[in-house]
Amino acid sequence: MSSLIIEGGKKLHGTIENQPSKNAAEAILFACVMIRGKVTLVNVPELEGVHQILKLLKSIGVEVRQEKRTIHLDASAKLHLDNIDREASEATRTSLLLLGALAAREKNYTLYRSGGCHLGERTVRPHLYALKKLGVAAACEEGCYKVRNEKLQAAGIVLYESGDTTTENVIMAAVLAPGVTTIKMASANYMVQDLCYFLNKAGANIEGIGTTTLTIKGAAELNPVEEYPIMPDPIVAMTLLSIAITTGSGFTVKNCPLEFLELELCKLEVMGQVYHLKNKRMSENGKFIVVDIEVVPSKLTALPDKIYGRPFPGLNIDNLPLFIPILTQAAGRTMVHDWAYENRAVYGLDLQKLGATVTLLDPHRLWVEGRTTFTPAEADAPPGIRPAVNLLICMLAAKGRSVLHHSDIIERGYEKGFFLGLGRAGAKIELVN
């Protein structure tokens, strides 16, 4: 297990580079098994979750070659699902995306149940309801799914739940299903859009990208993709913004996907936060507007209304927890309503260890009061990426030495370059294994 030793209370400065998107990369990696040919992905984040997916893909017969952030894949050969790496399959929840990715390619196989952050029960029923209409049947058994695929058929689908991975799974199955499939109540979130753009580059026909209704005309096959750059990560960008604001620092976050941060920036502006958008341009894959965001130290007041996440174009559900450290620095009291997870809001209480005034109202709602002067502390990271990084943010703001144990959970969503970038900007963080 790793620990982070933080000498907090430092003002950060300069420019910190955002990283490529974890969630977009994971979905697109699984989509590569749909292509009987070579694919090159660039700007793939170097994360444990990505490593586990590559390990899984290799185990079933996909040829994989990695050069830092560039990954070459070739799924031309016959796949061997009997050889699937159980440990890798169980290590990440996104292994569930194989249900859609293999829908047109494999008839019968076993997929081990996947894990991820421990934030309460996360049902797979919405996946199974929708995929069944396309011809994918997965029976839940002890520790695994027994998958039986019929001949794919197009369908009209209303998603039982507008989830990101649910939408991605159904998209992948529909892309190779003969006929026209419509998906209503689809997630329009960033990772879903990036997956759609990648599949279209491979020859898919997906219309309505960025909306909650997708129309997919089934293709006979998908083509090799010479190069596809993964989009930048809006959640990591928001994390860096939260660090800047919570520590009272002024620095620039480079390469932020603007469309997926606009509401977050609006909330910050209402609180009194000053920022400047610079160098507006298109992302490397040509599909998203990106900017550099300069944060100016500002005096904040609490939001007059509660803050909550919702599906895009609402405030991103994964960005919601990152407002908690910010709200500790705003005069007044704000309610945070984290309805999407059974117990993630509970972990907001961990910030009390550093002096934050946080009150739990129920499993989904918190009062956060500011302004807080943080004190250093030693704590164990909770079993969720965003709650864990929240402790790191507040430790960076607490003057003195703090220690965050079991910090490996942060590395599931943040590259080691994230810590190096903070260090170059003036933070004092030591990673101890």
N, C-alpha and C positions, 0 to 999 in steps of 0.2 A: 504494500500500500504506500502511496505517495503522500507527502505533506508539503504544504506551502508555508514558508516563514516570511512574514511580511513586516517590514518596517514602515508603518503607515504615517499619514500626516504630510506626505510630500505633495507639492503642487506639480502636476504634469504639464508638459509643454510639447510643442512641435507638431508632428503629423504621425498618425498611426494608421496603418493599412488594414482595411477590412479583409476578411478571408472569404474564400468561395463557400457556397451554401452546402452545408451538410445534408439537409433534407432533400434538396434537389439532386445532389450527387447520388445519394443512395437509391432513389427511385430510378434514375437513369441507368445506373449500373445494372439493376435487375432487368430493365427493358432491353439491355444488350443481348440477353439470351433469346430474344425474339428474332434476332437478325442472324441469318446464316451467312456470316461474312465478317470482315474486319471492321472494327470501330476504334477510333482514337478519341479519348476524352481528355481535355486539358483543363487546367484550373480545378482539379479535383482536390478537396481538402485532405490533408494528411492526418487522419483521425483513426482511432481504434475501431469505430463502427465501419468505416470503409475497409479497413484491414480485414475485419471479420467477414464482410461480404465477399471480398476477393478470395478469401480462404474457402468460403462456401462454393463460389463459382468454380474455382479450380477443382474442388472435390468432385463435381459432377461432370467435369470434362471440358470446361471452357478454358481456352488458352489465354493466359494473363501475363502481361509484361508491364512492369511499372518503373517509371523514371521520375521520382519525386512526385510532382503534381500532374504528370502525364501518364495515362494508363491506356495500353493497347489491349484490346480484347478480340477474341475470335471464337465464336460459338458455332462454327461450321460443322464440327465433328458431332457424332452421335453422343447424346448426353447419357450419363449413367446415374440415375437418381438413387439407385441402391447404395451408391458410395457417398451420399451426401454427408457432409461433416456435421454431426449432431451438435457438437459444442458451438460451432459457428452459427448454426441455424437458431439455436436457443439464445445466443448472445445478443441478438438485435431483433426488435419487433418488426422491422421492415422486411425480414425474411418472408413474412406473410405475402409480400408482393409477388412471390413466385407463383401464387395461385393464378394471377392474371397473366403474368409473363409466359407461363408454360401452357396456357389454356389451349393454344392451337398446336402445340408441339408434342406433348406427352399425354398418354391416356390414363395410366394408373400409376400412382406413386404415393409415398409417405413423406409428409413434411412435419418436422418436429416443431412443437409449439415454441414461440419466441418470447423473448423477455423485453428488456428496456428499462426505463425509469420506473421505480416502484411508487406510483402515485395513485394507487387504487385500481379497481377493476376497470379494464378497458375492453369492452365487448367486441367480438369479431362478428357478431350476428349481422350487422349491416353489410359486411363484405359478402357473407354467404347468401343472404337473401338476394342481392343484386346479381352476383355471379351465377347463381342457379338459373336465372332467366336466360343467360347466354349459353348455358350448357355445362357449367362447371359445378360439380357436386363435391363438397368436402364434408365428411363426417367427423365430428369431434370424438376422439378416443383419448384414453389416458396418455397424456404427454405428447400427442401427435394429432395430425389430421390425415385421414385416409381419403385421397383424392381420386375421383372417377370422372374423367372428362368425356362428355359426349361430343358429337360433331357440333361445332359452334354455330350459333344462329343469332342474327340481329334481334334486338328487342327494344321496346320502349320501357325505360327504367326510371322510376322515381326513387332516389336514394332514401332509405329509412333514416339515415343520419348523414349530414353533410360533412363527412370527415375527409381529411386530406388523403390518407392512405386508402380509404375506401374508394374514393374517386379515382385515384391512380390505378388501383387494381382493376376496376371496371373498365377504365379507358384502355388498359393494355389488352384485356380480353376482347374488347369490342373492335379494336383496330384490325384484327384479322378475322372477324366474324362476317361472313357474306351478308350483304344487305346494308341497311341504314339503321344505326342504333342512335336513339336519343337518350341522353342522361340529364334528368332534371334534378334540381337541388344539389347540383355538383358543387364541390369546393372550387373556388376561383383563386385559391391561394398561390403564392409565388412558386412553390415547388411543383404544383400541378401544372402551372403554365409552362415552366421550363421543361417538364416531361413532354408536354404536348408539342412544344416547338422542336424538341429533339426527334420525336416520333415523326413529325411532319417532314423533317429533313431526311428521314429514312424512307419516306414514301407513303406515310400514312395520310389520311384525309380527315383532319379534325377541324371543325368549324365552331366558333363561339368561344375561343380561348379567352379567358379573362372574365367570362360570364358564368352564371349558374345553370345554363342550359347548353350542353354540348351535342353537336350532331356529328356522327362518325360514320363515314362510308367505308365499309370493310375493304381492305386491300388483299390481294392474293398473296403477297409476300412483302417483306421490307428489304431495303437495300443497305449495303455497307455505308458507313459514315466516315468520311476521311478525317474530319476534325470537328468536335463540338465543345466549345468552352462552357463550363458550368457558371451560372450566374453568381454574383456576390450575395453574401448572407445578410438579410435584414435583421436577424436576431442578434448576431454578433455586432453589427453596426449599432443597434440599440444598446447593447451591453456597454460598448465604448462610450456612447453618449451618457449613459447612466453613471459610469465611472467619472467622466469629466464633471458632470453636474454635482454628484455627491461629494467629490473631493474639492469642489470649488476651483477647478482647474480650467485653463483655457488652452485647448488644443483642437486640431482638425482631424476628423475621421474621414479617411479617403475611401472612395469607391462604394458609396451607399446607394442601394436601389430605392430611388425616391418614392415611387408609387406605393411601396409597402412600408413607408415610414411617415407618410403625410399626416395621417390622423394623430400619430404619436407626437409629431412636431407641433400640430395644432394644440394638443393638450398642454404641451410644454410652454407654448407661447401664451396661453391663457394664464398659466402660473407665473408668468413674468420672465421666462427664460429667453435670453437673446442668443440668436445664432445667425449664421450667414451661409447661404447655399452658393457654392462656387463650382466653376468648371463643369457645367451641365453638358452631358454627352450621352452617347449610347454605350451600352455594355459591350464587352468583347464579342458576344454572340449576336449582337445587333438587335436584341429583342426588348431590352429594358433601359429606361432612363436612369443614369447614375449621376451622382453629384458628390462633391466633397463638402462636409458639414463642419464649419468652424463654430465651436462652442465658446461663448463669452461668459465669464463668471457673472452671475446675476443673483439678485435677491428675490426669492420665490415666496409666493403665498399659496396656500392649499387650494386645490380645485373646489369650486362651489358645489359640484355634483359628484356622485360616486363614479368610480372608474371601473370598467369591466371590459373583458375581451369578447369578441364574437367573430364568426367567419368573415373572411375578406369580402368586402372592403372595410370591415370594422377594425378596431384596434386588435392587433395580432394577439392571440391567446398566449403565445410564448413570450411576447413582449410585456404582457401585463405585470408579471412578478417584478420585472426590472424597474417598474415605477415605484416599488416600495422603498428602496434606498433613497430615491429622489424625493419622495414625499416626506421622509424624515428631515429634510432640509428646508421644507416649506412651512411658513408660519400658519398654524391652524390645523385642522383635522380633516382627513379624507377617508371615505370608505372605499375599500378595494373588494370587489366581488369576483372571485375566481370560481365560477360555477362549473367549469368544464371538467375539473378533476375532483375526485372524492376527498382528497386530503392535502392538496398542495398548499392551500391557504394556511394550514396548521404550521407549516415550516416557516412562515413569516415570524412566528414567535421566537425563532432562533436568534433574530436580530436583537432581542432583549439582552442577550449576553454581552452585547457591545454598547448597551445603554439606550437602545431605541425604545420609544414608547409605542408599543404595538399591542392591540387588544383583540383577541379572537372573539367574535360574536357567535359564530357557528362554524361548521366545517368548511364553509365557502366564503365567509365574509370577515374582513379585518377593519378595525380603525387604525389609522397611522397618524400620529401627531408629530409635529415639528415645532421648533427647530431643535435637532439633536446634536450634541457634541459627543462624538463616539469615544469610547474608551477601549483600549486593546484587550484582547481576550484569547483564550485557547479553546477551540471547539472542533467537534467532528462534523464533517460535511454531511448534510442530509442526502437521501438516496434519489435526488432529482437534480438535473443539470442546472436549471434556473435558480431553485432555492439555494443550491451550493454556491453558485457564482454570486448570489446576493450577499452571502457572508464575506466572500472575497472583496466585493465592492466596499462594504462597510469597514472591513479591516484596512483597506487602502486609505480610508478617510480617518481612521483612528490613530492618533499620534502615539507612537510607541510600537512595541513588538507584539504581533499576533501570530498564532499558529493555527492553520486549518488542516486537520488530519483527514485522511481518506479522501484526498482531493482528486483522486483518479476519475471520479464521476464528472468533473469539469472537463477533463480531456476527452470525454465522449462527444462534446460539442464544440470544443475550442482547441485549435492547433497549439503546439508548443510555441509557434511563432507569435501567438497571442500574448504570451507572457514576455517573450523577448521584445515585442513592440512596446509593451508597457514599460519594460526596463529601459529601453532607449529613450522613452519620453520622461524618465526621471523616477519611476517607481522602483522600490527595492523589494524584489520578490526572489526567494530562493526555493527551488524545487528539490526536495530531499526524498530519495527513494528508500 
